[in-house]
Amino acid sequence: MDTEFANTEYYQHIAWAEKEHTSIFDPDFGDLLHISLGLGFLRGKLSQLVSLISGRDFEKHTYTEEAMTEAYQKFDEAVQYALNESNFKRYILLLKSLGILDKSYAKLPDSYVNFGYILYLYLKKNTNFSNDQIEKYTKQWILMTALVKRYVSSPESGFDRDLRLISEANENNQLPEFFERTISQNLTDEFWNLTLPNNMEAQTTQLTNWRIFQMSQIHAKSHAWLEKDKFTADTINEQGNVHHIFPKAYLRKNGFKQNEYNQVANYVWITQPRNLEIADRAPKDYMADAETIKYHSVENDKENAIPVTLKDYDYHQYKQFLDERRKLMAQSIRELFESL
């Protein structure tokens, strides 16, 4: 409709997006402004962009034509780099390799993947790292920040702080050490063994840690529970719902409330036929049914973070089961992180 704009080089930079259909990474206008601001100026607060392109010199506290011209040039370069088709599609592949699917409930909140794109582009543009190193550090940073909720309370301030720390470390040739130090300070043994399992105590499938657990299964090419040739990723893509390991009708019948049986540690991806076979029976009953468990194995339990003792459990052991499974889910997430 805008023929004047369509004849500019800027239109050519985004024309490819018309045929790009993915929700794995689908930044809106505001996201792209944040990404371009972070890449071009190493700043995270959008309010600073207006000052920058108005010609503010933050060091001299003045406004000049020279500063304005320089800011527009930097912003122009950053926008074009962020909108580069190759950069964008390679980042999509990076996210897919983490186990993220094109489903709203199987991907991370926007702030983490937005900063991940800034970091990915920054490392490509400003370091001599190999592509493998760039992908490794980007994926580790995305996971680490999501797990510890680094950008929950104030994403802009968090972006601003981390961009400053990353650029300072790069200027001092200490970037690998910075990544390793920051990750080790946040993802301690105490975090993996205590904090993360405790953080899995929730009901909603929108929980970031539940999404990361799914990513760990997809990344590991796990089979759906109690299945031989169906994978977790296929079950998520085709059916789009989860089922209860301790059936909710069974728990409800035995006095459990909704906030007790709707726990993420009680959720698992299984096929609809398998769910119908389980019905409303206790685990010790359906796990003794030869037809239901014909494809069951110790390895399949491990792939789905299922305690091996589930076959002995009824509602009396439900809370014990939740504690055990949260620890196993945390271990699966740890294995994902350590595999990167």
Order of alpha helices (4+ residues) and beta strands (2+ residues): alpha-alpha-alpha-alpha-beta-beta-alpha-alpha-alpha-alpha-alpha-alpha-alpha-alpha-alpha-beta-alpha-alpha-beta-alpha-alpha-alpha-alpha
